[in-house]
Amino acid sequence: MSTLSVSIPAYNEEADLTACLDRLLDQTHPIDEIIIVDNGSTDRTAQIAREYSARHTTVRLIEESRRGVNHARRCGLDCGTAQVLAKVDADTRVPRDWAERGLRFFTTGEGRDTDYAALTGPFLLHDAPMMERQKRLAHKSYGKLASGGPIGSVHGPAYFIRRDVWQRIRGDLHDDMPVWEDLDIGLTLHKHGFRVYFDPHLLAESSCRRLQFAPWRNIRYGLGGLRTARAHGDRRTAAAMALTFPIRVATYAYFWLLFRPWDSETRTWRPHRYFLPVERLRREKSPSDAGLAA
């Protein structure tokens, strides 16, 4: 099989980084290189990364001073030395066969000697309620992609891309603009004549934490798709993003009402959490100093 380098952009991720790394280190096909990009964290993110690096030769820590997931992602993928690169968010947990399925795609599957240059899959929310219902709804939403197929863009929590293709497109990305980094990659791949493949079995689990912010605090983020399309001069995608923006805001409001009072530790709804700052909710979730090096 091809070799694989995985990049993890991380900013103040002490609460989630351990679970992310444990999943990546427990793959059915070992990952050749895991790169944690500390993006100026003020918590114990870098210390956790150093502890894992001391115990696992495949794990290393690098620093990126320019703040933002776009810069951290670029730094990590640029430092990857394998034939296939991947990006995984620090709050994301991939299945045990994630690396094996990804590498098989590029070695013996649809990604071999074709214009498929990137691979992505669906994701659920591991710290949100009703996981089984999430799975059922996800399967129903695949439609024609139930057996896999081409899709417009990679999905941010976890994706693969060929290293030679990354080196070709990296100069056309818009890292210095407030764009959606995954859509930026998808549109850039399309410009270069490459396609993205969707594998429904690459079901990663990400966090619902962004949806715990009040909907008005997500408006700027929600406009990221429109900004990305405009940056690429893609009028059709820009029009679609503008038309669906009100629906996106309504969706943020719905999920805020559902997820904000949810306590993922006790798996119960606690209405008083509506009145707590999101930053405090995250601090309550962070592990204590004891046991971090276990």
Beta strands, then each sheet from edge to edge (+ up, - down):
strand 1: 4-10
strand 2: 33-38
strand 3: 59-63
strand 4: 84-88
strand 5: 116-120
strand 6: 123-125
strand 7: 149-151
strand 8: 158-162
strand 9: 195-198
strand 10: 204-206
strand 11: 262-263
strand 12: 268-269
sheet 1: 3+ 2+ 1+ 4+ 8- 5+ 9+ 7-
sheet 2: 6+ 10+
sheet 3: 11+ 12-
end
